[in-house]
Every structure is written in structure tokens, then in C-alpha cells.
Amino acid sequence: MPTIRERDREVIWHPYTPMKAWPEAIAIVKGEGVWLVDEDGNRYLDAISSWWVNLHGHSHPYIVQKVSEQAALLEHCIFAGFTHEPAVRLAERLLDILPGKPSKIFYSDNGSTAVEVAIKMSLQYWNNKGKKKKKLIALQNAYHGDTFGAMAVSGRSIFTEAFTDFLFDVAFIPFPSAGSSAASIAALEALLQQNDVAAFIVEPLVQGSAGMCMYGPEILEAYFALCKKYDTLIIADEVMTGFGRTGPLFACNSIETSPDIVCLSKGLTGGAMPLGVTACSQDIFDAFYDDDRTKMLYHGHSFTANPTICAAALASLDLLLQDGCTESRLRIYDAHKAFAETINTHPAIAEVRQTGTIIAIEFKTDTPSYHHSMRDVMYRFFIDKKIILRPIGNVIYLLPPYCIGNNELELAYAAIREFLEQL
Ligand SMILES: Cc1ncc(COP(=O)(O)O)c(C=O)c1O
């Protein structure tokens, strides 16, 4: 009998995988808490929450129960002209906790579609109002997804190289690294002064795919305050940072000024199922609320607001809002902080950075890049130790599910220490 891994090789094309260099995929047959179990019975510590989605552990019994109850009642139905309790309840609950208390929830399928909707909403908002604001601003090295609009507002990189000619123009401001935040803020203001900017899109506090690059809330506040001053919409892409990764429920909770649009996905369902949300202000919704049908938002997906998936999101919110979850996030924060202090003077390390439950270790290299040879060395080192750490170039990071225990964190720290010792 061929194994799943062998059968996979014949028929599957994996995402973000150099299929020639990495033909073998590990076949997972079971998930339990922070552990993934493969077909040979090996247990892997999921230290990156399976691409940053999982909040409460794999196959969490409470989420599984709520999903199966909903699937037995109503698994799916069309969401144009129809609605259902899970979608309405989820929207009510999200609107209650989202920064800036937005007014409306638009559902889609994943992080990229949540961003596509946000881009379309903001461009059409100004169009509907008869104002010539067509420019979008983003941060250098940003990552907002893999569909074309989301790629356009993402930094130009190896991810987008083959499509450069097909991406619409976006103005990029420098990332606010230490010493250059004033220049970044000034660059934003210079662009906003031209009075033709539809929206500024940003990953608040942490640029995930860029290599967990972090900046302070005072910079985010300065960006947002400028956008308000120059009447430009703010899109906060909280696809990765949302649902507690940076400490508070949302990264934008760390500042006073609120975004006009918030994009959510990943942790929205506790990582159990795919769902995208684009939340917007009443003012944005009102610009589409018209007898003139050219002003409506022409966007929708077959599985918009799938009730089974909304049930997963509701169950995940129940778990997220328990005191125990807040305490776990604080515990992870403290553990990362103590660990950082033990390694941050290592000569091979350029920088250790932390925001909330995310810790990133950047190694010194002459030529940092996504495909740096160090990446594969590190990936294999940790996989051999049955720890899933998917480095981004010369950066490794831990972004664990909140249910991770101290002893499980220690397993990851010990493996990193061992890696450092052999450098
Ligand atoms: C900030 C951010 N936005 C959008 C996306 C795209 O989300 P998805 O992979 O669900 O399309 C990601 C994915 O990593 C992300 O980190």
C-alpha cells in the first residue's frame, strides 16, 4: 500500500513549495492541541500555528462540536437575498469588539479576499462620492495576500516578480525601522498632501511575511492620524495580527485612532476553517446605499458566510474571550521575553524582536532573502527535532497556539538553543 506521502507526490502541487527541491510532504493524520501527528505516528509541535491560523489547538473539541451541530442543521446556503443566525450573530459579536466599533461586516473566504474587498470598497467609496481619489499607499515589504489586488498592495518581491507588469501602481513608503520612522511618516504625509489618495493599507505593528518586522504603536498612531487629517481611508490588515497575536485582541487596540476598514481571517475561526471578514464604518456603507445600482458593491463568493464556518468562528470567539485565554497570552509573552534575554547577545543573532505572543530571531547574513540557504538548513534542523518552525529567509519565529504549555514552549526554546550552539 503506498503511503499518503507517496500518493501526494503523484497528484498534489503544494503552496509556496519549490516542488523540485521539496517533493516530499509530511502526511498529517491527526491534530491534537499544539501537536500534529503524521502517518508514521511522529508528533510535530506546531510552533507557527499552521501558518498563523490556529488559536486554541488543533481539533479543539468545543469547536468541533459546534461545527458538527451547525452542519447537521444547515451546512450552507446562498448569502445574497438570504441570511442565517450564525452569520448575523458573528457580525454582531465582531462589531462589538473590533477597534473603532465599525458598523458593517462583509464576509468572504480568506485573508486575500478580505483585502480585495477592502481595496474595492475604498476605491469605489470615492468613486461613488464623485471624488478623484485613486491612489493607494502601502508599506515597503508589506504582504497582503496572493490575489491580484492584494499582490498589488504588497511589496514588490520574489512573490510578485512574474506579475509586476500586471499589478496596478501603488505608492510604497519606507518601513519604519529603528532610526527611519520619521522618514517613513514624512513620506506618508508627502503623498497624502497630494489629495488623491483613496486609502492607506497597513499590517498594524507586525509585518508578518516580511520576516516578523515590528514597529511601535506610536508610529501606527502617527500614520492613522495623518490619514484622518488628509481625509484618506485607513485599511488595517489584521489578518495575521488579529485575535490576540500582539497581546490585545487587535493590534489597532494599542492606539487611539481607529481604522475605517479592518480585514480579518486566519484566527477568525480559531484556525479551523477558512473565512474572511472586511469590517467597515457606517460612512463607507452609506456611500454604497443608493437607488442607483451602479453604486452597489459588485462582489461576492459562492461560499460567502458559510454557516458551518461561522459556527467555528463563534465557538473560537467563546474560547478567545475567556479569562484563561488572556492569561495564556500573557504567559506566552512572559516566557518569550525571558527566553529572548537568554539569547539576544549571541554573536550569530542580528536581532531578537517580540510583540505579544510572537517572537522572531533574525540571524546575521550578508544577503538576507526569502530563499537564503540558511532557511532550508534551519527548517530541516527543526523538523528533524519534530518542531514546525518555517523560517522566513534568515528569520525564525514562534507564533504558537495559545494553548501551548510551558513545557512545550521549552521544547521549542531548547531546540533553538541547540541550533545556536552549533553555529
Ligand atoms: C497580513 C496578511 N494579509 C493577508 C494575508 C492573506 O491571507 P490568506 O493566506 O488567507 O489569503 C496574509 C497571509 O499570510 C497576511 O499575513
PDBQT file of the ligand as one rigid body, heavy atoms in Angstrom, charges set to zero:
ROOT
HETATM    1  C1  LIG A 501      -1.298  40.360   6.795  1.00  0.00    +0.000 C 
HETATM    2  C2  LIG A 501      -1.840  39.354   5.832  1.00  0.00    +0.000 A 
HETATM    3  N1  LIG A 501      -2.819  39.710   4.989  1.00  0.00    +0.000 NA
HETATM    4  C3  LIG A 501      -3.357  38.830   4.126  1.00  0.00    +0.000 A 
HETATM    5  C4  LIG A 501      -2.905  37.542   4.060  1.00  0.00    +0.000 A 
HETATM    6  C5  LIG A 501      -3.505  36.583   3.075  1.00  0.00    +0.000 C 
HETATM    7  O1  LIG A 501      -4.299  35.665   3.738  1.00  0.00    +0.000 OA
HETATM    8  P1  LIG A 501      -4.708  34.270   3.031  1.00  0.00    +0.000 P 
HETATM    9  O2  LIG A 501      -3.462  33.435   3.024  1.00  0.00    +0.000 OA
HETATM   10  O3  LIG A 501      -5.769  33.708   3.913  1.00  0.00    +0.000 OA
HETATM   11  O4  LIG A 501      -5.193  34.598   1.669  1.00  0.00    +0.000 OA
HETATM   12  C6  LIG A 501      -1.895  37.117   4.927  1.00  0.00    +0.000 A 
HETATM   13  C7  LIG A 501      -1.388  35.745   4.878  1.00  0.00    +0.000 C 
HETATM   14  O5  LIG A 501      -0.379  35.398   5.423  1.00  0.00    +0.000 OA
HETATM   15  C8  LIG A 501      -1.336  38.056   5.836  1.00  0.00    +0.000 A 
HETATM   16  O6  LIG A 501      -0.361  37.722   6.670  1.00  0.00    +0.000 OA
ENDROOT
TORSDOF 0
